[in-house]
Amino acid sequence: MRLFLDFIPVLVWAILAVVLVIVMLLASWVLRPHVLQNSEKTSTYECGEEPIGPARVSYPYNYIVYSILFLVVDVMGAFLWLFSVSALRLDKMVVWQVLFFALFIMAGIMFAVKILPQTFLSGEETLKLYREAKTKHETKEVHH
């Protein structure tokens, strides 16, 4: 019973979070302009220009890898900060475990940074697909 009483504030916050999400979704649906969707509205938009090629092309994934690396470093920093302010930092075994954790993560990051430029993530595939689509579009215009 005592455990349930200690859990009530967490339950209240969880209910409030769900209610807030539902209210925000309903408000956005009510307040948005209700416009009929036509082919003009749903077509690909490229800064006022006529679209060239498909909208879905291969994306250079190195940007995603860099963001994942940033996230890993950020989480590692949060763990190290939490460790630095905790009472566990006085235990030698915990210090060695944290040191191993940090070295393991840093080794993975160094490997990713070293191997990243050598992989298929250079974006050349995206440029190739774009150039092919552009030449098809230009030859189609010439024949018309």
C-alpha positions in Angstrom: 0.0 0.0 0.0 2.8 2.4 0.8 4.4 1.8 -2.6 1.1 2.7 -4.3 0.9 5.9 -2.3 4.4 6.9 -3.3 3.5 6.2 -7.0 0.5 8.5 -7.0 2.4 11.7 -8.1 3.9 9.8 -11.0 0.5 8.5 -12.1 -0.9 12.1 -11.9 1.9 13.5 -14.1 1.4 10.6 -16.6 -2.3 11.3 -16.8 -1.6 15.1 -17.2 0.9 14.4 -20.0 -1.6 12.2 -21.9 -4.4 14.8 -21.5 -2.0 17.5 -22.7 -1.1 15.6 -25.8 -4.8 14.9 -26.6 -5.8 18.5 -26.0 -2.9 19.8 -28.3 -3.9 17.3 -31.1 -7.5 18.4 -30.9 -6.7 22.1 -30.8 -4.4 21.7 -33.8 -7.2 19.9 -35.7 -9.8 22.5 -34.8 -7.7 25.6 -35.5 -6.0 24.5 -38.7 -7.5 25.7 -42.0 -9.7 23.0 -43.6 -8.7 23.2 -47.3 -9.5 20.7 -49.9 -6.4 18.7 -50.9 -5.8 18.8 -54.6 -2.9 17.8 -56.8 -1.5 21.3 -56.7 -1.4 21.3 -52.9 0.2 17.9 -52.5 2.7 18.2 -55.3 6.5 18.4 -54.7 7.6 22.0 -54.1 11.1 23.2 -55.0 11.3 26.9 -54.3 8.8 27.8 -56.9 10.5 25.8 -59.6 9.1 22.9 -61.6 10.2 19.7 -59.7 12.9 17.6 -61.2 12.8 13.9 -60.6 11.2 12.0 -57.8 10.8 13.7 -54.4 12.2 10.6 -52.7 15.9 10.3 -53.5 18.7 8.6 -51.6 19.8 10.8 -48.7 23.4 11.1 -47.7 23.4 9.2 -44.4 26.6 10.7 -43.0 24.5 13.5 -41.6 22.4 11.0 -39.6 25.6 9.3 -38.5 27.0 12.6 -37.2 23.8 13.3 -35.3 23.9 9.8 -33.8 27.5 10.4 -32.8 26.5 13.7 -31.2 23.7 12.0 -29.3 26.1 9.3 -28.0 28.6 11.9 -26.8 25.8 13.9 -25.2 24.4 10.9 -23.3 27.9 10.0 -22.2 28.4 13.5 -20.9 25.1 13.2 -19.0 26.1 9.9 -17.4 29.5 11.3 -16.5 28.0 14.4 -14.9 25.6 12.2 -12.9 28.4 10.1 -11.8 30.5 13.1 -10.7 27.7 14.4 -8.4 26.8 11.0 -6.9 28.1 9.3 -3.8 29.1 6.3 -5.9 32.2 8.1 -7.2 34.0 7.2 -3.9 33.9 3.4 -4.7 37.0 2.3 -6.7 35.1 -0.4 -8.6 32.5 2.1 -9.8 35.3 4.4 -10.9 36.9 1.6 -13.0 33.6 0.7 -14.5 32.9 4.3 -15.5 36.4 4.6 -17.0 35.9 1.4 -19.0 32.5 2.8 -20.2 34.0 6.1 -21.3 36.9 4.4 -23.1 34.6 1.9 -24.8 32.3 4.7 -26.0 35.3 6.8 -27.1 36.8 3.9 -29.0 33.5 3.4 -30.9 33.3 7.1 -31.7 36.9 7.2 -32.9 36.3 4.1 -35.1 33.1 5.8 -36.6 34.9 9.1 -37.3 37.9 7.2 -38.9 35.7 5.0 -41.1 33.0 7.5 -42.0 34.8 9.3 -44.9 35.7 5.9 -46.4 32.2 4.5 -46.6 29.4 4.9 -49.1 28.1 7.9 -47.1 29.7 10.6 -49.2 26.5 11.7 -50.9 27.7 10.8 -54.4 24.8 8.4 -54.9 22.4 11.2 -54.3 24.1 13.5 -56.8 24.1 10.7 -59.4 20.4 10.1 -59.0 19.7 13.9 -59.1 21.7 14.3 -62.3 20.0 11.3 -63.9 16.6 12.7 -63.1 17.6 16.1 -64.4 18.8 14.8 -67.7 15.6 12.8 -68.1 13.6 15.9 -67.4 15.5 18.0 -69.8 15.3 15.4 -72.6 11.5 15.1 -72.0 11.2 18.9 -72.4 13.3 18.9 -75.6 11.0 16.2 -77.2 7.8 18.2 -76.3 
